[in-house]
């Protein structure tokens, strides 16, 4: 029986796209929130002869710039247009500005502005803000014109608002056609907003405002067929979109994706309240951006015969009992160290309840700090695609819990392990290390020419997915 090498990564199967060979990929270990970047963790890290610098992606950009990098209005033809998933607030890229007309004795009284917002097709633009103040709201999805918008005081009568969701077949806004040198500005495939502002010294006291848009982002494929598009912020569907999209994603054919695993992940994310909400930087690599998106659900991609999405969650089925009888040769058993075990985690995120401003959530376990002789073992992580404080808290709790399950094993097993897949749960009984039916999760499998199977295993404990290990949580005081 032939079986391909299975590699678990936050983007498994995409590793080749960044120039990492399969042979190297099976011994890479890098810590990332919610994912093991490649097949191994602490144990395989000890074999690593060199580190790989993470690619610049959405999380790296967010960590440096925070809300300022997302809410700001940018200009210039070289700006990358983001992919926006879920409900969020964002700035735009100003691609057109034009003045004309006379009101009273004021010349050039009308200012026409066009902002590219994101890759299409997006679901809706529900609100527009001027300098953080609500200027207009709209309940309609899809294309909208001034009659669909409710303009707030003092902007009523001074602003016309239009939105196009970025379909490939969309037509030009009639009021924009012919302005400047544009005869037929369609922006096919790009969601954009067009605003016409009328001069009024009492309304525009501070000049041109900072303009932001509250949107519901990309329509994403159904996990039933990988092609039917509708709006959702479920991480499984957003990851699926990024994998199959050939404009900004990996361009994988849906037939090469295990859609059943994505459907299962979609159901689990619904029960946990996990959401993918934020801007994917298209200037980053597919590799880096997929890792960042997966932070919203603590998921990872496994590649064997097909791409599978796995969410780190409770596994009820034990797929194989590994004992001295089916173990071949040496067994490497390695514990974690201070670099991989945590008792405190801090996350940076945009909080929807504060108008999508930068926020920080800190989770600390006083019990674990005591166990660690009072030494704080802390990690700081950006969560650019999570906007709800309670979900951030749950992610941090599970990350701390998982870090405490730090035992790693690498061993070679007989042919009966050939059907194991990444994510399966196994038990290990080993007389040398004095363990009996200890539970582990499969992190990689390599089928040798002899049909023996080399396994990398990570310690498993169902308590990771609750909150029993954490004794207290606190919010950082940002006031």
Order of alpha helices (4+ residues) and beta strands (2+ residues): beta-alpha-beta-beta-alpha-alpha-alpha-beta-beta-beta-beta-beta-beta-beta-beta-beta-beta-beta-beta-alpha-alpha-beta-alpha-beta-beta-beta-beta-beta-beta-alpha-beta-alpha-beta-beta-beta-beta-beta
